[in-house]
Amino acid sequence: MKKFLAAAVVAGMTACLAGSVSAASNPFSDVPADHWAYDALAQLAKDGVIEGYGDTTFQGNKNITRYEMAQMVAKAMAKTNVPQNDKALLDKLSAEFSDELNNLGVRVSNLEKNADKVKWNGEARYTYTDEKHDDKPSQKAYPLLLRMEPKAEINANWFVKARIDASTNLNTDSGDSTAKLQRTWAEGRYAFGTFRAGKLPFESPYDSYMTRNSQMSGAEAEFPLGSGFSVKFTGGRQALKLAQQKGQAATDIATAALQYKQGKLSGTALYLYAKNDAFKGLKYKGVRYSNNANENKAGVYEIAGTYRFDKNAALTGAYGENTKADNFEKLGLAQFNYKGVQRENQGTWGAYVAYKHNGGFIGFDPNSDALAYNQKGWEVGAQYMVFKNTMASVKYFDGKDLDNDKDASKFFGRVQFFF
């Protein structure tokens, strides 16, 4: 980019020049008063945004370096009277030259109040799965998903977040290709606690999402206790798949969790309470949820922990049980992780091996990719950053269906593009 053009762009964003530059003296000997960029250069020189060479020349026909452009952008950011309709353009420039600005000591993240307060992240992902059971034919799927995750700053403490998905199956061209709002919630962050309300993420990452990986309508509060401990309380309603099958979509749910994270050790102890008349007489492949046909509750406790040996190796274990269910009521996990991907760094990778047992009447809404509903067995997986923000994943499960003790397996492959 030529220096004349770069200066005009920055000037156009940082001030309204009419009536303010006519009185400015010619700052550069090689820029005549009738030059198309004269007013812009005069204003920027007056404001201290640009400087010439020691011989009073500007040399505007030279190509400007990224570092020189970043210097102009940084000085423009420091101005407080940037017109509102130019802030979005200034934000784009700050993002483009973020590396150079960081080297100059200007942190783009600290300038968000002078830019657009809505941030968009997302991903496009292609998935292939091949699931096999001894008692039925192989099932293959090719889902394609586009996910958008906006985040809007309300003030210094409150944000609004959301997730929007659109998906289709490439093998049948079926699926909900219309964008669908999956979740949206308000989140407040204070030194004494974090609060969320709306349609929230309802997930269990500490057990590899074996019990929950979806959303619920309700509220959540999390409070630090000190010495690495915190507590989290959640309450609301969720559309459980098992309940929907019996025509009862809404399930009342409440959780209380004690969390710990300090040094190499982290852990969670949780109790989940759920109530829905759909639990009464509920069966999966002929097996009852409870021997008591009037049981309409779930009472799940779970403990999980992770120990990091070093920056590369970690061991995770989890155990859970639904005390209100008499069958398929237990969960178990033992998983070893090695390394891990970094989205910004091409060539980084991670791998894991795990043994999983996930009873169908404790895994309310699981999504562990390879392990399917009501199964147990071994799972291995790996991730690799093919390019910056481009990740390839493969997973393979080999085990049994708990309802009939017959062999089952699943291959899972995915390519994700993050933006």
Phi, psi and omega in degrees: 000134177289150182297324178302312183293317180300317180295321179296321179298312181294319180297319180297335180272332193260347180197155170268116193279338186303128176081355184248341185253350184297329181271354183286137179284159181295116185277341186228132185291338182261014177240103181290159184295338180265009178290144184298335182258008186302309183300317181297316182293320180297317180293315181294322177295319179298322181278354180080016181281323179235158176224154177266196177269170183297338180268017179071012178266158177256329178054055187290344180277355177283151174287132180275143177277162177298324181295319179294321178295320179298324178299318178294318179298317180299317179291325177294324179296330183287345179286146183257353185250032179292128179303145185302320184285354178258355184294323180297319179293320177296323178297319179296319178295320179295325177291318181298321184253030185298320180297314179294322179295320177298321178294333177277357181087013179257115180268115182301323183297335179276358182250015184297333180292342177260016183218188180295130184269000178255123180247140180241129170234165179179189179201153167243133184220140176250130183232144173230130177228146175225105185253133183232140174225147181298331187260009177202162183294162176298140180241118180248148179213150181227064183287144175238131184227138169244125183236133176240137182228087178283152176221123183243130177275123178271311175204195184297338184247336189243143180226158169241130181235159181203166173223130180235125182241145168225130187221161174203161177256120185291334182283334182238354186056029178253171179119175182272089180281351177280134180302134183231132177286114181274320182202151173204135184205158173263141183226125178246132183241122177228165180298329184268354179170166177240136185232140179224145178208138181135215172264106194259158166298136179231088193228161177227073182295335182293341176244029181060034175062031181285332180261323185211134170203071184207219179216161178218157176263122182167214183217158182214144177223136181230132185230130174286141179251349184096160179057031177090355183264151172208161176235148180224133179237134181228140177211142179165210183225146180223147176271093180281139182298319181297321180289324180298327180297337178256015176080013180239100188281319190270127177239127176287130184223141173217142178226153172224128185226138171254123184242150179220135175207114179198130180064230183272354187245138172220152181197166181218135170238123191224146170234132180240129177245133178222149180219129177196132179296346177294340178292337182295119178069012181298137179228150171232112183053044176086354182261129184286146171298314180216146177292341175270107185296346181262004181289121182238020183232162170232137177228097187253127169244147182211141173234141181210151179206153177229134175241123179264116180289320176202195183291345183254326191245137179212145178240129181240140175224148179210147174216138179211160180208139173266107186288348180266348180261149179254351181219151180049041190258000188244153177228139176214145181212134168225119187220135177247124180250140177232125182058200181176153182281154171235116189303328183279348189243109177298139177092350177285153185208166177208157180212160178208160170224140186211152166246129186230142174227115186231096178295142185293339182258015169235330176277084189297314182212067187280162174203080181253019173069296184267307176295129180260183184296133173059056180224166172217151177153191183265146178221136175232154181197162178209153177228146182214133177274101182294315174223176173302127179064022176229113187240137174248136181230143172225141177219150178218130178246137177221113183193220184221153169280132184289335184285334181228000179060029178260157183297146177211151178208163178204133171255136182229127175226143183208142170240129183237136176244112183264143178213000000 
